[in-house]
Amino acid sequence: MSIYLDNLNSAIYSDYLVKLDLYNNLKKKILKKGSDETKYYNEDTNNYYVKYNNIELTIQKPIYKNVFNEMNNIKIKKKNLLIDYHNLRYKIIHDLNNKSDFDKYNSIVLELKDYDERLKELIEYYINANKINRNEREKNNNEINKLREEKNKLYSDILEEKDSLLNKKYINDYLDLINSYYEKQNYYEKTIDFYIEELPNIEEKNVKIEKPKTNKKEKTKKEKTDDEIEKEKLSKLKEKIKNKLNNTPQEKLDKLEDNVKREFLKLFKFKNKKECSSRSYKSDSFMKKPDIIKIISRSKDIEKRLPSNYQSFSKEKICEELYKL
């Protein structure tokens, strides 16, 4: 079965995928612009052909077989063969056989062993062919976990950060991170459920595939660690914020501070002091005192502005202090 793994990982098959992509791109151009004697294509069950100006490309398709269909076919053949096996075995055990029966029995045993070996090889091929997918899935899951941790940390930073400009930066980072998080969540795993029985054949004229250029200087340049990059970003951000604050009128800073308070109050169900103090359990805006304290405690900056013993206050008193901010 190693031949099928070799076929899957071969340079010939890799080249086929590249040339097939080229064929499809040229085909799209022809369909868009129209065909003539210098630009046309044709394809049938086994072949692709395209001519585009001085480019000519002929591709004989590989012969694929579905792993599971092949396994089912083997199982059916094995099941049918086992009927003859049991009949002959019965004859031999009870001395009802002749010389030809014994020879046939030995032949069937060998054939059954071949079927078992073939099934084993197909299973091993399927496992090995999809190892890369499993590694990619594990890598994707690790990235999801890392993004989840970063998301939670950023959310905490948003609640606790007292600087409005830095808070806005955290919010933007949080939104970007959310997009990345859901992209990873929607990861689609491509499973290889085929094997290549016969490799493709390619004939080409004037075909050039441009490879992306690499900068030699960039290769030798030492890459920074994630911590170094983050420290550099934070340093630049602090400098930028410092300059901005020095050139920002106090009135504008006060307005930004009010925006932070408004965003904080949006975390609660209630919209004003009266709804906050309400004891109406049936109201959609009703919140218990422990739930209110829990939200306040997540924002250390807001909590510092309240009396140190606020948690011992009545719910009404806590609401009053909240709306004094």
Helices and strands as residue ranges (DSSP letters): H 2-8, H 11-33, E 39-43, E 47-52, E 55-60, E 63-66, H 67-93, H 99-129, H 131-160, H 164-185, E 194-198, E 201-205, H 216-220, H 226-246, H 250-265, H 273-277, H 289-298, H 300-304, G 310-312, H 315-322
